[in-house]
Amino acid sequence: MADNSLPQTVVSCETIVEIQSNGAVEAPFSAIISKIPRFPLNLKGFGTDRGYIAPRVVSIGPYYHGDPKLREMEEFKCTAVHHFFKGSPEKQDKYKEKMISPIASDARGYYDVLEGISDNELCNIMLADGCFLLQFLDYMTGGTSPEEDKWLGPKIQQHYMNIMGDMMLLENQIPWPVIEGLMDQRGLTTERIAHWLTRGLNDNWSKDDKAEIPKNWKPSHLLSLLHFCKVGSKNLPEPTDKKLSAVFTGAAELAEMGMKLEACNTKLFSDISIEGHFFGKLSLMPLSLDPSSASWILNLAAFEMCMATNFGASNYVNAYLSVVALLIEKEDDVCVLRTKRIVTSSMSNKETLKFFKGLAPVLMPGVAYLLFTQQLEDFKRKRWMRIAIYRFFYTNAKAIATVLSIIGVLAGIFKTLLSLKQK
């Protein structure tokens, strides 16, 4: 029996337009210039309760700069800058003047509000945060020297999980030009960073996997780089029926249809597919879920909401989460997804269920979800006879088994009587 607390999801193009026109988020959907906006209002309650919005140990960017709770890591950033420029104030000042200062005025366009922060202070923030972030990434990807490991390693190992979560918060970002300008100093590349980031959300990641970044494409910040790596550049087709309102009740309906679940080999949120001839197969990206990756996932969904255009055409993370939420109606469904290796979670079944069910009502799945439900409806329409027959046997399996067992008993009695009569 399905959990009645999980509402059915009804999505249409008109619904998507209505959600956007009502201003469900703080940052306008058309305001693409604001590349590091504040967290969307409709996700704020869910994110705040779980600590997925504000940083725990380190601020990156101006939004949380100066927070007393983050003072320990703020002091450590000074050490990071000192080591980054090998103890040379001259190199530091030269780099700040040549690379960081020209970015400062443009950087203001990345943020919603920067009241009370001068250009010079913004330069200092970006320099310190950039140096710390690059050294953390270099350390995590195995690029630091033994000498650096001595002073950098103990601090990172102490706060490793919290830093991992903080660096992917939507409100805790610095413009990519700052990161890119510092990468050459460390020998880091975008591909190397992207390659390491992708392993954080996939259980089937291997060291041979490579992130392909187009040469003519630049991310807005680190979170947008992760989004590109996990979504790709897939172009969505137009829905064949823009008035379609697709109602999908979840795992129970799929089971009645004979639809099998399978983890696909790819590692993109956008790879949701339905295929099969006699019966169907629903393939989803395998997802590794823990408190840190859960924060990444929520912030990826928030980033999509703030950047959405064309009815949320690129909201693949929102669509993926919506589909998984529909597949999970009770704790037993979490076990099924674990068995299929679609969701591997370090959290309990109850916590995993609570995460997806709590998130589902505030997501904005957009056209990607609409197309998925439309594909499902097309599958049902073309195979309605097969599905009806399968559903009859599926829903009456116990009754049919009982009848067959009774027939078996009666057949045995009849056979015994017949043998006695012959004797």
C-alpha positions in Angstrom: 0.0 0.0 0.0 1.4 3.4 -1.0 2.1 6.0 1.6 -0.7 8.5 1.4 1.5 11.3 2.8 3.3 11.4 -0.6 1.3 13.5 -3.0 0.9 12.7 -6.6 3.0 14.8 -8.9 1.1 16.7 -11.6 3.2 18.6 -14.0 2.4 20.5 -17.2 4.0 23.3 -19.2 1.3 25.6 -17.8 2.2 24.6 -14.3 5.8 25.4 -14.9 5.0 28.8 -16.3 2.8 29.5 -13.3 5.5 28.5 -10.8 8.0 30.8 -12.5 5.6 33.7 -12.9 4.7 33.6 -9.2 8.3 34.3 -8.2 8.9 31.2 -6.2 12.6 32.1 -5.6 14.3 35.2 -4.4 16.4 35.7 -7.6 14.5 36.2 -10.8 14.7 33.3 -13.2 15.7 35.6 -16.1 18.5 37.3 -14.1 21.3 35.2 -15.5 23.8 38.0 -14.9 23.5 37.3 -11.2 25.6 34.1 -11.3 26.0 33.7 -7.6 22.5 34.5 -6.2 21.1 33.9 -2.8 19.5 30.6 -2.0 16.0 30.0 -3.6 13.2 30.9 -1.2 11.2 27.7 -1.8 14.1 25.5 -0.9 15.3 27.6 2.1 13.2 25.8 4.8 14.4 22.4 3.7 18.0 23.5 3.4 18.1 25.4 6.6 16.8 22.5 8.7 19.6 20.3 7.4 22.4 22.9 7.4 22.8 22.9 3.6 22.8 26.7 3.1 25.3 28.4 5.4 28.9 27.2 5.7 29.9 25.2 8.7 33.7 25.9 8.9 34.8 28.1 5.9 33.4 31.1 4.0 34.1 31.3 0.3 33.1 34.7 -1.1 31.6 37.8 0.5 28.2 36.5 1.7 29.5 34.9 4.9 32.8 36.7 5.2 33.4 37.9 8.8 31.0 35.3 10.4 32.4 34.8 14.0 31.7 31.1 13.8 34.1 30.8 10.9 37.0 32.7 12.5 39.3 29.6 12.9 39.5 28.9 9.2 39.6 32.7 8.4 42.9 32.9 10.3 44.2 29.8 8.5 43.5 31.4 5.1 46.3 33.9 5.9 48.6 31.0 6.3 47.4 29.6 3.0 48.1 32.9 1.1 51.5 33.1 2.7 52.4 29.6 1.5 50.7 30.0 -1.9 53.1 32.8 -2.8 56.0 31.1 -1.0 56.3 33.8 1.7 56.8 36.6 -0.8 54.6 39.7 -0.1 56.0 41.2 -3.3 54.6 38.3 -5.4 51.3 38.5 -3.6 50.9 42.3 -4.2 52.0 41.9 -7.8 49.5 39.1 -8.5 46.7 41.0 -6.7 47.3 44.1 -8.8 47.7 42.3 -12.0 45.0 39.5 -11.8 42.6 40.1 -8.9 42.0 43.9 -9.0 40.8 43.9 -12.6 38.3 41.2 -11.7 36.9 43.0 -8.6 34.6 45.4 -10.4 33.2 42.7 -12.6 32.9 40.4 -9.6 30.2 42.7 -8.2 27.9 41.5 -11.0 28.2 38.0 -9.8 26.5 38.8 -6.4 23.1 40.0 -5.5 24.1 42.4 -2.7 27.6 43.6 -1.7 26.7 46.5 0.6 29.6 47.9 2.7 32.4 46.0 0.9 34.9 48.1 -1.0 36.7 46.9 -4.1 39.9 46.6 -2.1 38.2 44.5 0.5 36.6 42.4 -2.1 40.0 41.8 -3.7 41.4 40.6 -0.4 38.4 38.3 0.1 38.8 36.7 -3.3 42.5 36.4 -3.1 42.5 34.7 0.3 39.5 32.4 -0.5 41.0 31.6 -3.9 44.3 30.6 -2.5 42.7 28.4 0.2 40.3 26.8 -2.3 43.1 26.0 -4.8 45.4 24.5 -2.1 42.5 22.4 -0.8 41.7 21.1 -4.3 45.4 20.5 -5.0 45.8 18.6 -1.8 42.7 16.5 -2.5 43.8 15.6 -6.0 47.3 14.7 -4.9 49.2 17.7 -6.2 50.8 19.1 -3.0 54.4 18.5 -2.0 55.5 16.7 1.2 56.5 20.1 2.7 53.0 21.5 2.0 51.3 18.4 3.4 53.0 19.0 6.8 51.1 22.3 7.4 48.1 21.9 5.1 47.2 18.2 5.8 46.4 18.3 9.5 43.9 21.2 9.1 42.2 19.7 6.1 42.0 16.2 7.6 40.4 17.8 10.7 37.6 19.6 8.7 37.6 17.5 5.5 33.9 16.6 5.4 32.7 20.1 6.3 35.0 21.8 3.8 33.7 19.4 1.1 30.2 20.5 1.9 31.0 24.2 2.3 32.8 24.6 -1.0 29.7 23.5 -3.0 27.1 25.8 -1.3 25.4 28.1 -3.7 26.0 31.2 -1.5 29.6 30.2 -0.8 31.2 30.7 -4.3 33.8 33.0 -5.9 33.8 33.8 -9.7 35.5 31.3 -11.9 38.0 33.9 -13.3 39.5 34.2 -9.8 40.0 30.4 -9.6 41.2 30.2 -13.2 43.8 32.9 -12.6 45.2 31.0 -9.6 45.2 27.6 -11.2 48.3 28.2 -13.3 50.3 29.0 -10.1 49.5 25.5 -8.8 49.6 23.5 -12.1 45.9 22.6 -11.7 43.6 22.3 -14.7 39.8 22.5 -15.0 39.7 18.9 -16.2 41.6 17.7 -13.1 39.3 19.5 -10.8 36.2 18.3 -12.6 37.5 14.7 -12.7 37.8 14.8 -8.9 34.4 16.5 -8.3 32.5 13.9 -10.3 33.5 11.1 -8.0 31.6 12.7 -5.1 28.1 11.7 -6.4 28.7 8.3 -8.0 29.2 5.0 -6.4 30.5 3.5 -9.6 33.2 6.1 -10.3 36.6 4.8 -11.4 39.9 6.5 -11.8 39.7 6.0 -15.6 36.6 8.2 -15.9 37.4 11.6 -17.4 35.4 14.8 -17.5 35.2 16.3 -20.9 35.1 20.1 -20.8 34.6 22.0 -24.1 37.4 24.4 -24.7 35.0 27.3 -25.5 33.0 26.8 -22.3 33.6 28.5 -18.9 31.8 27.8 -15.7 30.5 30.7 -13.5 32.0 29.1 -10.4 32.9 25.7 -8.9 29.3 24.7 -8.3 28.4 25.4 -12.0 31.4 23.3 -13.0 30.0 20.4 -11.0 26.6 20.9 -12.6 28.0 20.8 -16.1 29.9 17.6 -15.2 26.8 15.9 -13.9 24.3 17.1 -16.5 26.3 17.6 -19.7 25.1 19.6 -22.7 22.1 17.5 -23.7 19.5 19.5 -25.7 15.9 18.7 -24.8 13.3 18.1 -27.5 10.0 20.0 -27.3 7.1 18.1 -25.7 4.8 16.8 -28.3 1.8 17.9 -26.3 2.3 21.0 -24.2 -1.1 20.7 -22.5 -0.2 17.2 -21.2 -0.7 16.9 -17.4 1.2 13.7 -16.5 0.1 12.0 -13.3 2.5 9.3 -12.1 1.8 7.6 -8.8 5.2 6.0 -8.3 6.8 2.7 -7.6 3.5 0.8 -7.2 2.3 1.8 -10.7 5.7 0.8 -12.2 5.5 -2.6 -10.6 2.0 -3.2 -11.9 3.2 -2.3 -15.4 6.1 -4.7 -15.2 8.6 -1.9 -15.4 12.0 -2.9 -14.2 14.5 -0.6 -12.6 18.2 -0.4 -13.5 21.2 1.7 -12.8 22.7 3.0 -16.1 26.4 3.0 -16.8 26.6 6.7 -17.4 27.0 9.3 -14.6 24.7 12.1 -15.7 21.5 13.2 -14.0 20.1 13.8 -17.5 20.4 10.1 -18.4 16.8 9.0 -17.5 15.4 6.6 -20.1 12.6 4.2 -20.6 13.1 1.4 -23.1 12.0 -2.1 -23.8 9.8 -4.1 -26.2 7.5 -6.4 -24.3 8.0 -4.8 -20.9 9.8 -1.7 -20.0 13.0 -0.8 -18.3 13.6 2.5 -16.4 17.3 3.4 -16.2 18.7 6.0 -13.8 22.1 7.3 -12.9 23.5 5.6 -9.7 23.6 8.1 -6.9 25.9 7.9 -3.8 24.1 9.7 -0.9 25.6 10.8 2.4 25.3 14.0 4.4 28.0 15.8 2.3 26.7 14.7 -1.1 23.1 15.5 0.0 24.2 19.1 0.4 25.8 19.1 -3.0 22.7 17.7 -4.6 20.4 20.3 -2.9 22.7 23.1 -4.0 22.8 21.8 -7.6 19.0 21.9 -7.6 19.0 25.4 -6.1 21.5 26.5 -8.8 19.2 25.2 -11.5 16.3 27.0 -10.1 18.1 30.3 -10.1 19.5 29.9 -13.6 16.4 28.4 -15.2 15.1 29.7 -18.5 12.8 28.2 -21.1 10.5 26.6 -18.5 13.4 25.0 -16.6 14.6 23.1 -19.7 17.9 22.3 -18.1 16.6 21.3 -14.7 17.9 17.8 -14.9 18.9 17.5 -11.2 15.4 18.6 -10.2 13.8 16.1 -12.6 16.1 13.3 -11.4 15.3 13.9 -7.8 11.5 14.1 -8.6 11.6 10.7 -10.3 13.5 9.1 -7.4 11.1 10.6 -4.9 8.2 9.1 -6.8 9.9 5.7 -6.7 10.3 5.9 -2.9 7.0 5.6 -1.1 8.1 3.6 1.9 11.3 2.3 3.5 11.0 -1.0 1.6 11.3 1.0 -1.7 14.7 2.4 -0.4 15.8 -1.2 0.0 14.8 -1.9 -3.6 16.8 1.0 -4.9 19.8 -0.1 -2.8 19.6 -3.6 -4.3 19.4 -2.1 -7.8 22.4 0.2 -6.9 20.4 3.2 -8.0 20.8 4.8 -4.6 23.7 3.8 -2.3 23.3 5.7 0.9 25.3 5.8 4.1 22.1 7.2 5.7 19.5 4.8 7.1 16.4 3.9 5.0 14.3 6.2 7.1 16.7 9.1 6.7 16.9 8.5 2.9 13.1 8.3 2.6 12.7 11.5 4.6 15.3 13.3 2.4 13.5 12.6 -0.9 10.0 12.9 0.4 10.8 16.2 2.1 12.5 17.5 -1.0 9.9 16.5 -3.6 7.2 19.1 -2.9 9.6 22.1 -3.3 11.5 21.0 -6.4 11.0 22.5 -9.8 11.4 19.6 -12.3 10.7 21.6 -15.4 10.5 20.3 -19.0 12.9 17.4 -18.4 10.4 15.8 -15.9 7.5 16.6 -18.2 9.2 14.8 -21.1 9.9 11.8 -18.8 6.3 11.5 -17.7 5.2 12.0 -21.3 7.5 9.1 -22.4 6.0 6.9 -19.7 2.4 7.8 -20.8 3.4 6.9 -24.4 4.8 3.6 -23.2 1.6 2.8 -21.4 -0.6 3.8 -24.3 1.3 1.6 -26.9 1.3 -1.5 -24.6 -2.0 -1.1 -22.8 -3.1 -4.7 -23.5 0.1 -6.3 -22.3 0.1 -4.0 -19.2 -3.5 -4.8 -18.5 -2.8 -8.6 -18.6 0.3 -8.2 -16.5 -1.5 -5.9 -14.0 -4.3 -8.5 -13.5 -1.9 -11.3 -12.7 0.3 -8.9 -10.6 -2.5 -7.5 -8.4 -4.3 -10.9 -8.1 -1.2 -12.9 -7.6 -2.1 -14.2 -4.1 -5.7 -15.1 -5.2 -4.4 -16.9 -8.3 -1.8 -18.7 -6.2 -4.5 -19.8 -3.7 -6.8 -21.0 -6.5 -4.0 -22.9 -8.1 -3.0 -24.5 -4.8 -6.7 -25.6 -4.3 -6.8 -27.0 -7.8 -3.6 -28.9 -7.1 -5.1 -30.3 -3.9 -8.3 -31.3 -5.6 -6.4 -32.8 -8.5 -4.4 -34.9 -6.0 -7.6 -36.1 -4.2 -9.2 -36.9 -7.6 -6.1 -38.9 -8.7 -6.1 -40.8 -5.4 -9.8 -41.7 -5.7 -9.4 -42.7 -9.3 -6.5 -45.1 -8.4 -8.5 -46.6 -5.6 -11.5 -47.2 -7.9 -9.2 -48.9 -10.5 -7.9 -51.3 -7.8 
